């Protein structure tokens, strides 16, 4: 990392407030460029003409270059170094906690950008393009060997990036892990050791969260969820869901889900709801949040849950602190916290009885032609809506099985990065873990280790944030129920704004003020992230549904 110490002389006479104001100009420009990037992505997934792909790739490449130049600008580095130099002097008396967080976050982002050479950045872009195509073809042919060489390249590149970040002082926790491992193994300076490298990758998506803590959380989950799933499978019973079969008019689904999103609190004056093959939320600006969902004639459940899920992301982004718009503190704290907001609405709310007390009459009125639906009670729908049926595919998994899908992926990618297994081991290890954790026999690669695109696009270290989001969601919702008298009654009346308002104040507006999601949870609930609360939620809920 190049530290611009010579800039200190030029900036030392300026007040901290003046330096901070100049910093905000840079940061807002970067944020606005990121917003344009988000708009291009949204357009590509929803509106872009098919033959515009090459032009869009060139536009995206040029924009990425401009963002990289802004992120690594020497003038930005000089400002950050001077402000960092003042951290232990007058800074804390001149700036408030949100402003101090902006400096902390911007400094970390600048370090992360500047430790990576342009060659590494270009190699990442090139490899992602090649690996995505190879993955798609391998998945089509259900042949992991066609993707394996590209995955090996991704592992090597991820290790290289991790090493650069450790050397550049970006992730101190990883450096300590690596040094401890090297000492215990009596390694010499030139000897390879990849221990701690996964910590770097995890920190990219879940800042401040320690890998050893993640291992402990996931181990607790495994010990509880594997036997819970086994019990459910053993009774060989499912509630009758035949009333959900048949065709559900897509136009009516669209009308219903638009109404649900508005009732949820999604502000269409500063957002859009559209359709895409893969639902997503694109942050262009806090005043321009665009989400997509999808509707399938034979899957009413999918459309409603996707809408509530993406709506949760959108409410989070629409609810960030307006005083710090376009600045790092007014953005998602982590991928896990962002995911917690979507899962809270999808699972805590849309899979719950209070929600359906309000929504079931709306569905019946919207689809009178579905005569078998009309006599169905809230309890009947709730039992079917929460069906547990472990299967191959992660994105189709129920909430009990989902966490084990993620743990499997975490264990494999961590072992790959740290050199405990080879790429060739992946299919057999994947299949063995699916059998052990979920009782499912994987018959071909496309249903197993080739089902996700994450590794092809280099998102190694991302998977754990899905389950961390689930655990966050349970604790946040429990805190909301404790703080809001009769929350279930409000939800049963369709008064979702009561929950949204509480989330706005206690989660959304906090943005990235805390150092980690774990810190945020502790500040909110007085407890650190606790897998036992998540296990209790699942065990109590599904023991009742399946009469265990």
N, C-alpha and C positions, 0 to 999 in steps of 0.2 A: 504494500500500500504506500502511495506517495503522500507524505505528510507535508503540507505546504507551510512549514514553520516560518519562512521568510515573510509570509503575509501577516504574521502577528504584529510586526512593527507598524505596518500600514493601518491596521484596524484597532490597535490597542487604545487609541485615544477616543474612540467612539463609545457611546454608552451602550449598555446591553440592550436597552429598548430599541435603539437605532439599528443595531446588528440584527436583532430579532425581526424587525420590520422588513429589513432587506431580505432576510432568509425567507420570510413568508411570500415575498414576490416570486422567488425561484420556485418554491414548493407549489404555489398555486398554478404557475405555468406548467409544471410537470403534471399536476393533477388534471389540468384541462386537456393536455395531450393524451393522457390516459383515458379521459372521457371520450375523445375522438376515436381512440382504439376500440373502446367498448361499443360505440355507435357502429363502427365498421363491422364488428363481429355480429351485432344484432341484425344488421342489414343482410349480412352474408347468410345467416341462418333463416331469415324470414322473407326477405323481399328481393334479394339480388338476382338478376337474370342469370341463367345457367352459364352463358358464354362469357360472363364477366370475371370468371375465376382467376385468370392470369393477371388481368388488370388489378384486381383486388389484392392478389399476392404481392404485386409490385408496390402498391400503395401501402400495404401493411409493413412491408420490408423497409420502405423509406421512413415511415412513421416510427418504427422500432428503432431505427438509427438515430432519429431526432430525439427520441426519449432517452436513449442511451447517452447521447452527448450532453443532454440536460442533466441527467443523473450523475454524470462524472465530471461536470464542469469544474475547472480549477477554482473559479470564483466561489462556487457553492462550497467546495471543500475548505477554502480559506475561512469563510464565514463560520462553518461548523467547527473547524479546529479552534478558532478563537473563542467561540461560545463554550466549547467543551473545556477549554483552558480555564474558563471562569466558573466552572461548575461548583468548585469549593470556595468561591469568593462571594461576589455580590449577586450572582445570578438568581439564587433562590429568593432574594429579597426584592428583586426587580420584576420578576415574572411570576405568574400564577401557575398552579399545577398543570393545567392544560397546555400552557405555553412551554413549560419545561418538558412536557411529554413530547411536544412537537420537535423539540431539539433532539431529545433522546432517540426518537424514532427516525428522524431524518439522518442523524449521524450513523445509525446502524444501516439504513438503506444505502447511504453513500459508501460506507465501507464495503458492503456486500457488492456494490456495483464496481468499485474501483479495484478490488482484489482480483476480479476476473478479467483476463486479457481479452482483447477483441477477437483473438484467434479462438479462444474457448467459447465465446458467445456465438461466433459464426459456426463453430463445430456443433454446438447444441442445436442451432436452427437446421443445419444440414442433416444431422442425424435424425432429428424428429421427423423431418419430411420423408426420409428414406425408411425409417422404422415404421411409420404409420402405414405406408403402402405395403411393406412386408407383412405387418401384422394383419392387415385386412385380407391379404391373399392367403396367409397361413390359416386364419380363422375360417375362411371360405373352404379351404381344403382339409380343415381339421388336422393340421400337421404342424406341431410345435417346432420341429426341426427347421422349418422355413423361416421362423422368426428368431430362433435361438441366437444366431450370430449377431443380429441387431440388438438383442437384449444384452448380450455380452458387451457390446460397444457402449451401451447405455450405462452398464455397471461400471466400466472402466472410466467413463467420462464423469459419472457421479462421484467416484472416488477422487478423481483429479480435482473436481470443484470443491469437494469437502476438504481436501488437503490445502488448497489455496485459501479457503476461508479460515481454517485453523491457523495457518501461518500468518494470515492477515489480522488475526485478533478478533474475528467476527463472532466466534463461538468458544468462549472460555471453557465451558463445561466439557465440550468435546476434546479440547486440548488436555484437560486434566484426566479424562478417561483414557486417552491414548497414551499419555505419559505413564500412568499407573500400569496399564497393560504391558507396555514395553519393559518397564522395570521388572515386573513379575515374571516375564518371559526371558529376561536377561538378553534383550536384543541390542544389537549394535546400531549406531546411527544410520547405516545404510540399509538395514534390514526392514522389510515391509511389515507393517502392522496397521490394519484397518479398523481396529477397535475405536469406538467413538465417532466414526465417520457417519454412522446412521443418526447420531445425535444432531449433527449439522443439518442433515436433510429434514429431520423432524422439525427442527427449529425454523426452517423456512416456512412451514405451514402452520405450526403451533408454537409461536415464539415463547420462550421461557419455560416450556414444559420439558421436564427431564425424562430421558428414555428409561432410566431405572424405575421411575415412578409409573411410567406407562406399562412396563413389564409386570409390575405388581398388580396394577389395576386389571390388566388383561388375564393374568393368572387367576385372580379371584373370580372373574367372570366365567372363565372356562370351568372352574370347579363347580359352579352353580348351574350354568346354562346347559352344559352337556347332559347332566342327569335330568334336568327339567324337560328337555326335548325328548329324551328317552322315555320318560313317564307318559308324555302326551302321545308319542307314537305307539306305546304299548297298549293303550286302551282301544286303539283302532276305531275311533269314533270322530265324526264331524257333524256339526249341526246342519240341518237341511237348508241349503242355499239356492234351491231351484228357482225361487222367486226373482233371483238376479240374472237368470239366464235369458237369452233372447237378444233382440236388437233394441238399442236405445238410441233414438233419433239424435244425430250429432248436432243438428241445429238447436234442438231443445237442451241438450247437454251444455252447449255454448252459452245459451241464455241463463241457465241455472248457475253455471260456474262463474259467469260474470257477476251475477247477483251475490253469490257467496263471497267473492273477492271484495266486492264493495262493502258487504256487511262486516267482513273481517277487518276492514279499515283501510284497504288499498285505495289511495287517492288518485283517481284517474285524471285529475287536473295536472298532476306531476308524474304520471306514469301511464303505461300502456299494457294491455293484456292481449297477446297474439298467440298464434299456433306455430309450433315447430316440431320436427321429428323427435328431437331430444329436448325436453323442457329445460329451461335455464332462466336465470335472471341476469340481465346485463346492466351494470351500473355505469351510466353515462355522466350523471350528476345527481346529487341528492334531490334535485328538482326535476330529474328526468330518469326515472327508474323503469326499465322495460322488462316485463316477465313474459314467458311463454309457457303454454301447457300443451297437452295433446288430448284428443278425444278419439275413442275407438267405439264403433257401434256396439260391439259385444262386451264392452268393459266400462260400465258406469262408474265403478269404484275407482278405476285408474284416473279418470278425468277429475273427479272431485278431490282425491288425495293429492294429485299433482298440482292442482290449483292452490290448495291450502299450503302445500309445501313451498312452492315458489312464492306464494303470498307472504309466507313467513320471512323469506329472504328479503322481499321487497319492503315489508314494513320496517325491518331492521335498517335498511338503507335510506328509506324516506324519513326515519326517525332520528338520524344522527344530529348532533348538536349544531344548529344553524350558525352559531357564533364563530365556529371554526371550520366552516365549509371549505372544501378543497385543501384542507391541511391534514397531515397524517393522523392526528388524534381523533379526527372526525371520520374515521374509517373502521372497517372490521378489525377487532382485536386479534382474531385468529380465524382460521378456517373452521375450527371446531366450534367456536362461539357463534360464528355465522350459521353453521349447520344446526346449532341448537335452536336457533330461532325458527328455522323451517320445520324441524322435527317437533318442536313444541306445539305448533299449530296442526301439523299433520297427525301426530300420534296422541299427544296429551288432550287435544281438543277434538279433532275430526274422527278419532277412533273411540271417542267417549260417549256415554249415554246422554249427558246434558246437550251436547251439540245436536244429537239426533232427535232429541225431544223437540227442538226447534225446526230442524231441517227435514225430517221425514215427511211431515205434512206438505212441505214445499215440493218434495220429489214426487209424492203421490199426485199432487195437483198438476204438476208439469207432465206426468206420464200416466194419464187416466186409462190409456189403452193397455197398460200392464195390469191386468185384473188380479193376477196372483200377488201383486205387491200391496194391494189396497187393504187387506186384513192384517198385514204384518205389523207387529208391535215393535217398539223401540228395543226391547230386550232381545227379540228374535233377530233383528237386524244387527244389533251390537255383537251378538254371538257369532254371526256369520262374517261380519266385517272384520273380526279379529281372529280369523282362522289361522291355525299354525299347521304348516305343511312343508317341512324342509325340502328344498329342491336344489338343483344345480346352480341356478342363476342368482347372483347377488341382488340385482336391481328388482327382482321379483320376490325377494325373501320377505317373510313376515318379521315383525319386530323382535321375536325371540331368537330366531335363527340368524338374523342379520349380523349381530355382533360377532358370531362365530365365523361368518364369512370374512369379516374384517380381520379378526385375530389371525386366521389362517394366512391371509395375504401379508400381514405385518411380519409374522414369524419368518415367512419365506424371503421377503425382500430384505429384511434385516440380516438374515443369514447370508444372502448373496453379497450384500455390500461389505460385510465384515469378513468374508472369505471362509465361512463355515461350510458352505455348500457350493456347488458349481451350477451353472445354468442348465447343464444336462440333467441335473437332479430334479429340476422343477416339476415336470409332469408326474413322476411317481410320488414325490413328496406331497404334492397337491392332492392327488387322489387318495393317498393314505390318510391325510388329515381330514378330508371330506368324509371319509368313512368313519373315522374316530370321533369327530365332533358332531356330525349331522346324521350319521347313519345312511349316507347316500353313496351309491356306487357310481363313480364317474366312468362313462363308457367311451368318451372321445374328447380330444383336446378342446374343441370349440365349446363344449359344455363345461370345461374345466379351466385350465390355465390360460386359455386364449380368449376368455369372454370379456375381459376389461381392456380398455384402450390406455389406461393410465401409464403402464410401463412403456408403451410405444411412444408416448409423448413426453416421457421423462419425468412423470410425477411420482418419483420414488420418495416415500416418506409422507405421502398425502393420505393414504388409506386410513391410518389411525384416527384422523380427524372426524371421520364419520361416526365412529363409536364414541369418541370423546364428546361429540355433539349430542349423542343420545343421553349420555350421563349428565352433561350440563343441563339438558332440557328437563330431565326429571327433577333435578334440584331447584332449578329456576321456577318451574311450575309449582313445586311444593311451597316455595317461598311466596309465590303469588297467592296461593290459596290461604296461606297463613295471614297474609297482609290484607287481603280483600275479603271482607265478610260476605258469606253466601255467594262465592264466585260461581259455583255450579248452578245456582238459581239464575244468576245473570246470563250464563251461557245458554241455559235452557230457554230463556226468553229471547235469545238472539242478540243480547246486549254485549257483543264482543268488544265494543269500544272500552269497556271497563278494564278488560285484560290488556288491551293494546295500550291504553293510557299508562298503566302501571309499568309495562315493558318499556315504553318510551322513556320514562323517567329513570328507571332502575337499571336498564341494560343498554338501550339504544343510544341515549345521549352520552353514556359513559365512553362509547367508542373504544379507542385504544389507550385510555388513560392509565389503566393498570399494566403491569409488566407482563402478565400472563393471564390466561383464562382461569387458572387455579386461584390466582390472587383476586380476580373479579368475583369468583364464587364465594371465596372466604369473606370478602367485604360485604357481599349481599346476604349471605346466610349464616356467617359465623363458623362455617365448616369448610374444609378443603374438599375438593372433588372426591366423592365417595362412591365406589362401585357397589357397596352393600345397599345403598338406597335404591340404586337402579335395579339390582337383583330383587329386592323386596317388591318393588313396583311390578316387575314382570311376574314374579312368583305368585303374589296375591291375586293379580288380575287373571292370570291364565289358570290358576288352580280353581277359581270360581267358575270360569267359562267351561272348563273341562271336568269339573267336579272331581279334582284329584284328591 
